[in-house]
Amino acid sequence: MRIGLVTEGGYPYVSGDAGLWCERLVRGLGQHEFDLYALSRSRQQEDEGWVPLPDQVARVRTAPLWTAEDDGVRYGRRARRRFTEAYGELAAVLTGAGDRDGGHDLDHPDHLDHHDGQGGQDGPGGRGADAQADRFANALYGLAELAREEGGLANALRSESAVRTWERACRAPGALREAREARVPDLLAVAGHLERALRPLSLDWHEADGLGAADLTHATAGGTAALPGLLARHFCGVPLLVTEYGVPLRAHYLATGADGTAPAVRALLGAFHGRLAGEIYRQAAVGTHGNAHPRRWQERCGADRARLRTVHPGMDAGPFAEVGEAPQAADPDTLVWVGRVEPAKDLVSLLHAFAAVHRMRPQTRLRILSTAHGPDAPAYLGHCRALAAQLFPDEADGPPTVGDNPVSFEEVGGPEAPTLAEAYAAGAVVVLSSVVEGSPVGLVEAMFCGSATVSTDVGAVVEVIGGTGLVVPPRNPRALAEACMTLLRDPERRARLGAAARARALELFTVEQNIEAFHGMYLDIVARCPVRRVLLDAAGAPLPFAAPAEAQVPGHWTGPAARAASAGAAKGVGAGPSSPPDGPAPTPLKDRRTRGT
């Protein structure tokens, strides 16, 4: 089948988010044909180029999200009226003007992190919000239809008319309190943000020669990245699959909450992203997530639980196979921490926990092996080193004392741990001490190595570990120390947990299971939601068998000679042609360097 893969700031660019799993997915499904639609995030990302593409990638179309050039489109009077109506309706929904079903803005994301998954009345996906969801969708598709017929929206969305539209909506009866308090700088900020967020509406990617020709659109993120697939679903009936390993709506809330965004801007943009998420989930045939945390957000924003699937991120188990299959040869008196050095990893609690372990078991050592450094790493690492010297003053390195500190700070790739696998295998117990963790990649790597683990109960840790390791509350050095001591004293239990962890990781978290899961969903979605394309002959009569599904499969049987032979055979038996000789030629499959819109 033909898959339209939509990415934002990732594959096929060399740098970016989510590039690796997309590349593995495309390379792993060589039996399908992929068209890539990539939204770039910066000039630097575009200048760095693409990764090598496999043969099953037929073409790549790119467009920038980081800039919008003047496309020269100037609307006439009728087009301006259409824009004002559609944009005004969008603004009215987001400000709450005329909204009778209660507030719809999610003011803060924290209450969703432990939500039970049931949609509520107040959220974008609540039962009482159906009418407002329809209003938002009609306004969004109205703007897309205008861009389709008249040209790009960039100038209209940046115009003074757009700002005046927001001002009228904020002053209308029933508007949210935050919207009524918005000032002109706030309205300019909202209009500017929406211009960037709605740039995909001006692209022609969803037309019949783009995503409209695909059997399925797979958006690799929600939010803006899913807009092209949403339009292909609306205009051409192409089914949409949305994958969210992160939560764009939550990321937006956290970003606007941390950068001092004005309350009015925060409320209006939050309403927009919430409504957009609700429409994406409403139209997607299937939505996937990596763990329960994004699933709760999807359900809270209106996603139907029956159309949600868990697909764990696929990881390459190969580099860890030798360590995982070999007998455990790690030092039985060593704890290992492996990861990115930053405050969220809470190495301070780990050091205090190790101090308690060391008092009970003086021969124990702690190796902190860093894989990367966050922006605050130098200062944080210096603080941790000073704390280690303070906790073990009689054993600190250098003058005035003599001896080895039982805590060592190293880097993966050094002489003592040249590879990640050797880093995890260096200790009897691998410790994860984070206070914030999304999908714990390092924990899965340790499981591939067959390591016994002690982890804090954050993010998806419990879901990943599944009873094959010990889990303690975050920011609790005493509990962390007790769990580590439990495993250090019991080598048989360590071996059992390590073997169970490796078996679980190989079953759930490999690249192969990820690819197989998406392959099964592709087949299921296309079987249940086939695209209905009506082709006409020269007289305007329909040709119901002119576009069979197998015509999308590249091969010698779909070439010009095969089509000519098929047409000749059809004439010989007096039946209608399966592919009319005078009809339009199929779109070339190998158009790998198409750029822009």
Stockholm file with secondary structure:
# STOCKHOLM 1.0

chainA/1-597         MRIGLVTEGGYPYVSGDAGLWCERLVRGLGQHEFDLYALSRSRQQEDEGWVPLPDQVARVRTAPLWTAEDDGVRYGRRARRRFTEAYGELAAVLTGAGDRDGGHDLDHPDHLDHHDGQGGQDGPGGRGADAQADRFANALYGLAELAREEGGLANALRSESAVRTWERACRAPGALREAREARVPDLLAVAGHLERALRPLSLDWHEADGLGAADLTHATAGGTAALPGLLARHFCGVPLLVTEYGVPLRAHYLATGADGTAPAVRALLGAFHGRLAGEIYRQAAVGTHGNAHPRRWQERCGADRARLRTVHPGMDAGPFAEVGEAPQAADPDTLVWVGRVEPAKDLVSLLHAFAAVHRMRPQTRLRILSTAHGPDAPAYLGHCRALAAQLFPDEADGPPTVGDNPVSFEEVGGPEAPTLAEAYAAGAVVVLSSVVEGSPVGLVEAMFCGSATVSTDVGAVVEVIGGTGLVVPPRNPRALAEACMTLLRDPERRARLGAAARARALELFTVEQNIEAFHGMYLDIVARCPVRRVLLDAAGAPLPFAAPAEAQVPGHWTGPAARAASAGAAKGVGAGPSSPPDGPAPTPLKDRRTRGT
#=GR chainA/1-597 SS CEEEEEEESCTTBSSSTTHHHHHHHHHHCTTSEEEEEEEECCHHHHHHCBCCCCTTEEEEEEEESSCCCCCCCCCCHHHHHHHHHHHHHHHHHHHTTTCCSCCCCCCCGGGGTTCCSCCCSSSTTSGGGHHHHHHHHHHHHHHHHHHHHHCCSHHHHTSHHHHHHHHHHHHSTTCCHHHHTCCHHHHHHHHHHHHHHTGGGGCCTTSTTTGGGCSEEEESSSGGGGHHHHHHHHHHCCCEEEEESSCHHHHHHHHHHHTTCCHHHHHHHHHHHHHHHHHHHHHCSEEEESSHHHHHHHHHTTCCGGGEEECCCCBCCGGGHHHHHSCCCSEEEEEEEEEEESGGGCHHHHHHHHHHHHHHCTTCEEEEEEEEECTTHHHHHHHHHHHHHHHSGGGCSSTTCCSCCSEEEEETTBTTBCSHHHHHTTEEEEEECCSSCSSCHHHHHHHHTTCEEEEESCTTHHHHHTTSSEEECTTCHHHHHHHHHHHHTCHHHHHHHHHHHHHHHHHHSBHHHHHHHHHHHHHHHHHHSCCCCCCBCTTSCBCTTSSCGGGGSCSGGGSHHHHHHHHHHHHHHTCCCSSCTTSCCCCCSCBTTCCCC
#=GC SS_cons         CEEEEEEESCTTBSSSTTHHHHHHHHHHCTTSEEEEEEEECCHHHHHHCBCCCCTTEEEEEEEESSCCCCCCCCCCHHHHHHHHHHHHHHHHHHHTTTCCSCCCCCCCGGGGTTCCSCCCSSSTTSGGGHHHHHHHHHHHHHHHHHHHHHCCSHHHHTSHHHHHHHHHHHHSTTCCHHHHTCCHHHHHHHHHHHHHHTGGGGCCTTSTTTGGGCSEEEESSSGGGGHHHHHHHHHHCCCEEEEESSCHHHHHHHHHHHTTCCHHHHHHHHHHHHHHHHHHHHHCSEEEESSHHHHHHHHHTTCCGGGEEECCCCBCCGGGHHHHHSCCCSEEEEEEEEEEESGGGCHHHHHHHHHHHHHHCTTCEEEEEEEEECTTHHHHHHHHHHHHHHHSGGGCSSTTCCSCCSEEEEETTBTTBCSHHHHHTTEEEEEECCSSCSSCHHHHHHHHTTCEEEEESCTTHHHHHTTSSEEECTTCHHHHHHHHHHHHTCHHHHHHHHHHHHHHHHHHSBHHHHHHHHHHHHHHHHHHSCCCCCCBCTTSCBCTTSSCGGGGSCSGGGSHHHHHHHHHHHHHHTCCCSSCTTSCCCCCSCBTTCCCC
//
